[in-house]
Amino acid sequence: MSGRSDTFSTRGARPVALHALHWGDPARRKLVLLHGGGANAHWWDHLAPRLAKTRHVIGLDFRGHGDSEHPDELLVGAFNDDLESLLDHLGEHEVSLVGHSMGAHVALDHAARDPRVRSLALLDLARGVSGRWRRAARLALTLRRTYATREEAIERYRFLPDAVHAEEQLRRTIASHSVRREDDGRYGFKFDPRWFGVQARPRPDASKVSCPTLLVRGSESSMLTPDGARDLVQELPESRLVEVEGAGHHVQIDQPSRVLAALSAFLDETELVRT
């Protein structure tokens, strides 16, 4: 179930219009969901309503993704700025963060810099994978394909890396929220592939994260290796690792029930402790 739509702008001389989805009671504690590269806030539609039973859940569309503005200017650290702008818009920085892939890197960077984060959940961020594999994945995402009809675009929509265990109905639902009409009348996907060529911020010092952290790895993940996961857990002061069987990189798409159970247990425990 899609949440309530909301738009706001970033700070600075050249503001960017951002889009977010909201679920649950705004008076409750805040949980922010951050999607991966090439994705959007609707990737959380199947999980957010259940997480929102006791929380105010917010899913952000990073710039160049989903229904946020797709600006011409590409800036290092722009996604980190988007998260900061969302927190300013909410008027709340004492939040819990859940990020997948690229969104997990943004969440980790933020938590390493801001001790107000209550708890942090990282879903299959890239660690330990070879640079060659990552470059190949970026290249595949930068290929800008368009289709004659909206239905054809939905049919052709695929996860990258592939989510081989995902239910077809979930794939179609996400695809339906990920397609837009282009200026030439054809249909493409709601992300700007140029962002995959932008250099990331330097890796944050994970030892600076002061909140409890959950790292979730898909047992079949090609992006987070077992060694990479163990190394990150050792760097984080207060962390635990959960490996989800029957899941690849898109762990919350392959095994949503198992991921929801892990997230709910972790958030219930850590949010109560830090209240």
C-alpha angles and dihedrals in degrees: 000000000000118000131230113291121238133176131198138153135248122243126256140059093304106041119197121211111236131194128214138176123223131204128179136008113336089212092065128085114290128251116183121201119204120196129214131254114299091012133096143210092279089071084081097051093104094050107030099073091056093046088049095062088094101015147049102250121198126189115197128208106214115223112279089028136089115335096338120106117282100217123196093228117083115204132184108243094017094133090052088053089051091057091048090050091051091052091049089049090052091046089228132101097167094088142134116244130209117183134177123208107314089012089055090056090051091048092048092049091050094047091050089057102037121053091193092081107113099203138347131214119188117195113203101317115183112271129147097009117128120261089235092059092048092050090051091051091050091049092053091051093049093061101105108212125181132188137210096240138026091239092053090052091051091049092050095046111118137173117244114241089029118257097218095178096049118120113246093233091056091049091051093047092052091044092053089059093044101059127089137175113253127218091260092056096255124115127249139160128282101251136084108234092203089080091070089069095054115107114245125234115268111280109273123239101260091197088071092065105108100182130080111275133203119199114197119195128185108231090227096041118144092191104050111045122203090248091047091052094048092048093051093048089053090052094051113080097217112022147128134198126225119188115202116211119223094025136110130193093310091060096163089053097045096044109013097162093053092046092047090052092050093046094045094050093047096046094044090053100042099040091053092048092053098041 
